[in-house]
Amino acid sequence: MPALFKACVTTQTPDLAEAFFDEAGAVAQAIGLPQDGATRVEAYFTESPALGVLPFAHQDFDLEHVPDEDWVTRSQQNLPPVPVPPFFLFGHHDRPRARRARHHIEMDAGLAFGSGHHATTQGCLHLLAHVLKARRPMHAADIGTGSGTLAIALAKAGCKNVFACDNDPDAVRVARQNFKINTLPAHIRPIWCNGLAHPAARKAGPFDLIMANIVAAPLIAMAPAMAAHLAPTGQLILSGLLHSQKQRVVARYRHAGLSVQKDIRIDPWTSLMFQR
């Protein structure tokens, strides 16, 4: 494991803290439950971050070096389950005793982004649920799959052909473990590649639905490729965007021939659905 640094802060504006740490390069965050109007936020970095003065009100702040360990798993051990009907996400430590939704998803993020607790993941799941009210995509893609949450949700919802990829080999390894935990069909396997440029993506498409929960810059750069790989009636779900980044992303995808069908805001994050 690389050297790890943990920033801890107690604040009444956890959404601002989460967005600030995310912009500073945090590779994982853990958000506590509110107590007396304040929330404890922990952010983990692989290099000592230059945070400077925190741009939000807070009660305390600490930055420390932490020993090598599976710190992402540790940070998520006490996180509650996430219900986003028809999906119900939970960690290994919190398996439900009874059926809580149509599609159960067990997630242990390990070294990869995506336990399901982040607002961007939840925004994507809400938009996927909206899609499922009208149709079930048969050919779908999850670009930047991370721990595999969205790809698993697609497969659980009945999508028979799911292309999942990430440019981080650790993420692909974790996603494969989560696919196995959630008993996905053997032909659905994440691959290590750089997005839709890979020959496997061209072979798997065109897609009825593409999902990508990354960050603004690569999403803007990938707009032509995203549009090119969509089926004529395809839809696109994007997230990883702060509200302030929405207009630039919308403009780029409008130029690529796609228009916004729906958007969801959770805390400082926006998730967008496009269609031709």
N, C-alpha and C positions, 0 to 999 in steps of 0.2 A: 504494500500500500504506500502511496506517496504521503509526504507530510500533509497534515490537515490542520486547518485553523477554524475555530468556531467563534462566531459573533453571537452574543446574546443580548437582547434588549427587551424591556417591558414598556409597552406603549398603549395608548388608547386608540391608535390608528394603525393596527397591524397590516392593513392593506397597503399603506404607504411604506411601511418597513419592508414588507415582502417585495414590493416593486423596486425599492432602492437597492436591496441586497441582490435581487435578480440582475439589475443593471450593473452591479459591481462585480458580477461573475460568480455568484453562489452556484454551487453544483447540487445542493440539496437544501431544503428548509423544513423545519418542523414548527407547526403553529399550535400553541397550547390552547386550552379552554379559557375563556374570559373569567377573571376573578376581580370583583370590586371595580368593574368597568375597564380593566386593563388586561392585556394579553401578552404572554411571553412568546417571543419569536427567536428561534435559533436558525442561523445560517452557516453553512459549511463551505469552505474554500480550499482549493488545492495549493494556493499560494497566499502569503500574507497580504490581505487586501489593504489598499490605501483608501480608507473610508472617509477620513477627514471629519468634519462636523456633520452630524446626522441632520438631514433636512426635515425632521419631524419631531414633535414633542415626545419626550420619553422620560421615564423615571430612573432608569439605570442602564448602563451599557458596559459590556465586557468583551474583550477579544483575547482568545487564548489559543495556544498550540495544544492539540489533543494527541494522545498516543495512537499509534497505528492499530486499527481494528475495523471491523465491518460497521462503520459509523452510520451509514445510511439505514441499515436494518435496525440498528439500535435506536436511531432517532424516530423510527416509525412504530416501535413496539407498542406504544400506548395510544396510537391514533385510532379514533373511532371509525366504524364502517361508514361508507358513503352511499346513500340511496339516491339514484337518479333513474326513476322508473322509465322503462322496465328493467333497469340494471341495478344490481346491488353489489357494491365492491367492498371487500373486506380483506384483512391480513390473516396470515396463518394463525396468529395469536387470538383471533376474534371470529372464528368460524361460527356462523349462526346455527342454532339447534333446529330451527324450523325454516321452511322456505319463506323468504321475505320479498321476493320479486320473481318475475318470469325468468330472468337471466342472472345467475350468480357468477361473480368473477372474483377469484382469489388472487390477490396481488401482493407480492413481496418484491419491492423494487431492487433490493441489493445495491449494485453499483450503478444502476441506470435510473434515469428520470422517469417518474410516473407511478406513484402509488394510487393515484386517482383522487388525492386530496387537493391537488392544485386547481385553482379556479379555471385555468385554461382547459384542463382535461374534462372537468365537469361541464364546461361550456360546450365542448365537442360532443359529449354524450347527450346533452339536452338537444342539440341540433340533430344528432343521429336519431334520437327518439322521434323527432319531428318528421324526419324522412320516412321512418318505419310506419308512420300512420297512413302513408299513401302507397308505399311500395317497399319491396325487399330487394336491395341491390344484389345482383348475382356475381358481378365482377367489381371488386373494390380494392383500394390500395391505402396503406397506412405508411406515409413517408416520414422518416424520422421516428420510428416506432417506439424507441426508448425501451421501457420494460414490457411493451406489448399490449397495454391496456386497450387501446382503440381497436387493434387488430382482433383481439380476443372478443371484444364487444361485437364487432362485425360478424365474426364466426358464430358466436352464440345466438345472434339474431337471425341466423339462417343464410348468411352469405356463403355460397359454396366455394368461391374462388377469391382468396384474399392474398394480395401481394404486400408483404411487409418488409421494410428495409431500414437500415440505419448505417451511418458512416462510422460508428463507434463499435469496435468488436466486442467490448465489454457489454454494451447494450444488447447486441445480438445474442450473446451468450445468455444473458438474463432473460431476454424475451423467449428464447427457446425453452428455458426451464419453466417459465410461466405458461407457455403453450402446453407443455406436458402436464403441468399441475391441473390445468383447466380442460384436459382431455380433448384438445383440438385434433382434427384429423391429421394424419401423418403428412399429407401433401401440402398442408399449410405450415410453412417454415420461414422464419425471417432470414434474410440474407444480408451480408455485409457489402454494401455498395453505396455509391454517392447518388442517391435519388433515382430519378426517372431516366437518367442517361444509360443505365445498365441494360444490356440486351434482354435480361429476364423481364424487365418492366415492359419493354416493347412487345414481348411475346405474350405477357399476361393481359395487356390492354386490348382495345380501349376499355375504360372503366366507367361503370355506371355511377360510381362514387369514389372520390379521392379525399382522404383526410390527411392533414398535416398540421401537427401541433409543434412548431419549431420556434423561430423568432422572426421578426419583421424582415431583416435584410435578405436572408436566403429565400424567404417566401416571395419577396418582390423580384428577385433574380430568376426564380423558377416559374414565373407567371406564363411565359410562352410554352414551356414544356408541360405545365399542368393543363393548359387549354388543349394542347395537341393530343394529350393522352385521354381526354374525356370523350365518352360516347356522345352522339348528337344530342341526346336528352340527359346527359350526365350532370351531376351536381358535385360541388366542391365545398369542403368544410375546412376552414383555416383557423388557427389560434396561435397563442404565444404573443399576442399583440396588446400593447398598452393602448388606451383610448386615443392618445395623442398620435399614434401611428396608423390609425384606421384609414384616414383619408388617402394617405400615400398608397396603401395597399389596395384600396378600392379603385383608385385611379389607374393603377398598373393593370389590374385584372379587367377593368372596363376596356382598356386599350387592347387587351388580349381577347375581347369578345364575350366577356362574362359580366353578369350584373348581380347585384346583391339581392338575395331573396329574403334573408332573415339575419338578424344579428342578436347576440345575447351579451349582456354586460354583467360580470360578476366581479365585485371589488374593482381594482383598476384595470381589469383585463377585458378585452373584447374578443368574441368568437364570431366568425362570419360564415354564412352559407351563400355560395354563388351558383348560378345556373346560366346556361346559354340563353 
